[in-house]
Amino acid sequence: MHLYTPHMLLAFLLLCLAGAAFPCSAAPADDGSVLYSTDFTNAEGWITNSKDRFYPEIETGRYHYLLEGGTGGYSAYTLPQKVNGQFTLEFDVTPEKTDDGSSFRFGIGTDKKDSQRGPLLMVELANKKDGRLFYLKTVSKENSLNLVGSSPSTGSSGATVRFEDNTTYHVKLTYYAADSRASIVVQQQGSPDVIFTASAPVSGKIEDLTNLYLTAIGDGTSGPQAEGYIDNIKLTLSPTHAAGDEKDAKNNKGADETPAPVITSAPATPTDEPTPVFTPGPTRTPFPLPPTPTPTQTPKSGLGFLVLLPALAGGAILAMRKYP
């Protein structure tokens, strides 16, 4: 007694053919999309009102900046579409000269290119009365300002972190739309250690962002100059802006990190006691970064199907002849 009839065998072979022709595949990973990136091999699309202060340096492949208050100088790039919702802005910055009273300013906002008028999210490397500090600035559409610097006197919950000239830093600015907050993560180039991280609320709407820009607009203090280079800019959008992703990021915070106080006016007057300087160490827990899903490979049918088809058909014919 045969367990399989010719008709059953033929049906099995046809099922195998169908499986080869239509393989199962997983949905593509939802890992965001890069709206803009540049390594400044050229500065196409960047517009400035001061070409002697803002220009690409061909020899080094970086973009030179010279920011001075009272000049109204800027360099800006108009994005291909308006930015709404969650995003991440990354870049490298190398300050070379930061006079007392000067500031490097780079961020994302509107065509106003004003460092004081929202909506905007901005990173500053400022040499003010509290010293050379990193700052995270958010200004809502309603012009509500929140500012956090890398010192307890300017809102940071950790030890003081100061930047140095002639050192390259990688800066990552993330806006969590569903949570109405922004974060900053700073690393020294070539090191995995996070030297400064903080979070700041957004008191209002951040929407319809159209431009990336370096700017002195909004700074009325003439004389002090901030000069250096910016490079490797990348703006990544989140396609889902899912609140769940942001909740997961917050749940992964280290136990030693607490919400940073917010400074909405001039920083407090420093005391006579020296502020401890932060030294990066392997035990510091960095601020959580936006989740980055791993792309899933999708199997594809190829020439193997064309070879398998005649073999299976021949096997079916032989089976039917053997078992009439």
C-alpha positions in Angstrom: 0.0 0.0 0.0 1.4 3.4 -1.0 1.2 6.3 1.4 1.2 8.8 -1.4 -0.9 8.8 -4.6 0.4 10.5 -7.8 -2.2 13.3 -7.3 -1.0 13.9 -3.7 2.6 14.0 -4.9 1.7 16.4 -7.7 -0.1 18.7 -5.3 2.9 18.7 -3.0 5.2 19.7 -5.8 2.9 22.5 -6.9 3.0 23.9 -3.3 6.8 23.8 -3.4 6.7 25.8 -6.6 4.4 28.4 -5.1 6.7 28.8 -2.1 9.7 29.3 -4.4 7.8 31.9 -6.4 6.4 33.9 -3.5 8.9 33.8 -0.6 7.8 35.4 2.7 9.5 38.7 3.7 9.5 40.9 6.8 8.4 44.5 6.6 11.2 47.0 6.0 12.7 48.6 9.1 11.4 52.0 10.1 14.8 53.7 10.8 14.0 57.3 9.8 15.2 59.2 6.7 18.0 61.6 6.2 16.6 64.9 4.9 20.0 66.6 4.5 23.6 65.8 5.0 26.9 67.3 3.9 30.6 66.9 4.5 31.3 70.2 2.8 33.3 68.9 -0.1 31.2 71.8 -1.5 28.8 74.2 0.1 26.1 74.0 -2.5 22.9 75.7 -1.3 24.5 77.6 1.6 23.8 81.3 1.3 25.6 84.0 3.3 25.6 87.8 3.6 29.3 87.8 4.5 31.5 85.7 2.2 34.7 86.7 3.9 33.4 85.3 7.2 31.4 82.2 6.0 32.9 80.0 3.3 34.0 76.4 2.5 37.7 75.7 3.0 38.6 73.4 0.1 41.9 72.3 1.6 40.3 70.8 4.7 36.8 70.1 3.5 35.2 72.1 6.3 33.0 75.2 6.5 34.6 78.3 8.1 32.6 80.6 10.3 33.4 83.9 12.0 30.5 85.1 14.2 30.6 88.6 15.7 27.7 90.3 17.4 26.3 93.5 15.9 27.2 92.5 12.4 24.0 90.5 11.5 26.2 88.0 9.7 24.8 84.6 8.9 25.1 81.5 6.7 22.0 79.5 6.0 20.7 76.5 4.1 17.1 76.2 3.0 15.8 72.6 3.6 13.9 70.8 0.8 10.8 70.5 3.0 9.4 71.9 6.2 10.4 69.9 9.3 7.6 69.0 11.8 7.8 66.3 14.4 10.7 64.4 15.8 14.2 64.8 14.3 17.9 64.6 15.1 20.5 67.1 14.0 24.2 66.1 14.2 27.4 68.0 13.3 31.1 68.4 14.2 32.4 71.8 15.4 36.0 72.9 15.9 36.2 76.3 17.7 39.6 77.9 17.0 39.1 81.3 18.6 36.4 82.1 21.1 36.8 85.6 22.6 35.4 86.6 25.9 31.8 87.5 25.3 31.5 85.7 22.0 29.3 82.7 20.9 29.2 80.0 18.2 25.5 79.5 17.3 24.2 76.8 15.0 20.7 75.3 14.8 17.5 74.8 12.9 14.7 77.4 12.6 13.0 79.6 10.1 14.2 82.1 7.4 14.4 84.8 10.1 17.8 83.3 11.0 17.5 85.1 14.4 19.0 83.4 17.4 16.3 84.9 19.7 13.1 84.4 17.8 11.3 81.1 17.5 10.6 78.5 16.5 14.2 77.2 16.8 16.4 74.6 18.4 20.1 75.7 18.7 23.4 74.7 20.1 25.8 77.4 21.4 29.4 77.3 22.4 29.6 80.5 24.4 32.4 82.2 26.3 30.4 84.3 28.9 30.9 85.1 32.6 30.4 81.5 33.5 33.2 80.4 31.2 33.4 78.4 28.0 30.2 76.4 28.1 28.0 74.3 25.8 24.3 75.4 25.7 21.1 73.8 24.5 18.5 76.5 23.5 14.9 76.0 22.6 12.6 78.9 21.5 9.0 78.0 20.8 6.8 79.6 18.1 5.4 81.7 20.9 9.0 82.9 21.7 9.2 81.1 25.0 12.9 80.6 25.7 14.5 77.6 27.6 18.3 77.5 28.0 20.5 74.9 29.7 24.3 75.1 29.9 27.0 72.7 30.9 27.4 74.0 34.5 25.2 73.9 37.6 25.1 77.7 37.5 23.4 77.5 34.0 20.9 74.7 34.7 23.0 71.5 34.3 22.5 68.7 36.9 26.0 67.4 36.4 29.5 68.8 36.9 30.8 71.7 34.9 32.0 70.9 31.4 34.0 73.5 29.4 34.9 73.4 25.7 38.4 74.2 24.5 39.6 75.9 21.3 41.3 73.8 18.7 39.3 70.7 19.7 36.7 69.0 17.6 33.4 68.0 19.2 30.6 65.9 17.8 27.2 67.3 18.8 23.8 65.5 18.6 20.6 67.5 19.1 17.3 65.6 19.3 13.8 67.0 19.4 11.1 64.8 20.9 7.9 66.3 19.5 5.4 64.1 21.4 7.2 64.8 24.7 7.8 68.6 24.1 11.5 68.4 25.0 14.9 68.4 23.3 18.2 66.8 24.3 21.9 67.5 23.6 24.7 64.9 23.6 28.4 66.0 23.2 31.4 63.9 22.6 35.0 64.7 21.8 36.0 63.5 18.4 37.6 60.1 18.5 36.2 59.2 22.0 33.1 57.2 22.8 32.7 59.0 26.1 29.8 61.5 26.5 31.3 64.6 28.1 28.0 66.6 28.3 24.3 65.7 28.1 21.2 67.6 29.1 17.5 67.9 28.4 15.4 71.0 28.0 11.6 71.5 27.7 9.9 73.2 24.8 7.3 75.6 26.1 5.1 75.9 23.0 5.1 74.8 19.4 8.2 73.8 17.3 6.9 73.5 13.8 7.4 74.5 10.2 11.2 74.6 10.5 12.8 75.6 7.1 16.5 76.5 7.6 19.7 75.4 9.1 21.9 78.4 10.0 25.0 79.8 11.7 24.0 83.3 12.9 25.0 86.5 14.7 21.5 87.9 14.3 20.1 88.6 17.7 23.5 89.2 19.3 24.0 93.0 19.7 27.5 92.8 21.4 30.0 93.9 18.8 33.7 93.2 19.0 34.1 89.7 20.5 34.5 87.0 17.8 33.9 83.3 17.6 35.8 81.6 14.8 36.3 78.0 13.7 34.9 75.3 11.5 31.7 73.2 11.2 31.5 69.9 9.3 29.6 66.7 8.8 26.0 68.0 9.2 23.2 65.4 9.1 19.5 66.0 9.7 17.4 62.8 10.2 13.7 62.8 10.4 11.6 60.2 12.3 8.9 58.9 10.0 6.5 57.9 12.8 7.1 60.4 15.6 5.9 57.5 17.8 5.3 58.4 21.5 6.2 54.8 22.4 9.7 55.1 21.0 10.2 58.3 23.1 8.8 56.6 26.2 11.3 53.7 25.7 14.1 56.2 25.4 13.1 57.9 28.7 12.8 54.5 30.5 16.4 53.7 29.6 17.8 56.7 31.4 20.6 56.0 33.9 19.9 56.2 37.6 22.3 59.1 38.0 20.5 61.4 35.6 17.7 63.7 36.8 15.7 66.3 34.8 17.8 69.4 34.3 16.5 72.7 35.7 15.6 75.3 33.1 17.1 78.8 32.8 14.7 81.3 31.2 16.7 84.4 32.0 20.3 85.4 32.6 22.4 82.7 34.5 22.9 83.2 38.3 25.9 85.1 39.5 28.8 82.6 40.1 30.2 82.2 43.6 33.8 82.6 44.6 34.1 78.8 45.0 35.7 77.1 42.0 33.4 74.9 40.0 34.6 71.3 39.6 35.5 70.4 36.1 34.1 67.2 34.6 36.5 64.5 33.5 34.9 61.9 31.2 34.9 58.4 32.6 33.6 55.0 31.6 31.0 54.9 34.4 29.0 57.9 33.1 25.6 57.0 31.6 24.9 59.0 28.5 21.5 60.5 27.8 19.4 58.1 25.8 19.6 58.5 22.0 16.6 58.0 19.7 16.1 54.3 19.0 17.7 53.0 15.8 16.0 49.9 14.4 18.1 47.4 12.6 17.1 47.0 8.9 15.8 43.5 8.1 17.0 41.9 4.9 14.3 40.9 2.5 14.9 37.5 0.7 14.6 37.8 -3.1 13.8 35.1 -5.6 16.3 34.7 -8.4 17.6 32.3 -11.0 17.2 29.3 -8.6 13.4 29.3 -9.3 14.0 29.0 -13.0 16.2 25.9 -12.4 13.8 24.4 -9.9 10.8 24.6 -12.1 11.7 22.0 -14.9 13.2 19.6 -12.3 10.0 19.5 -10.3 7.8 19.2 -13.4 9.9 16.2 -14.5 9.6 14.6 -11.1 5.8 14.9 -11.3 5.7 13.3 -14.7 7.8 10.3 -13.5 5.7 9.9 -10.4 2.5 9.8 -12.5 4.0 7.1 -14.8 5.2 5.0 -12.0 1.9 5.1 -10.2 -0.9 5.1 -12.8 
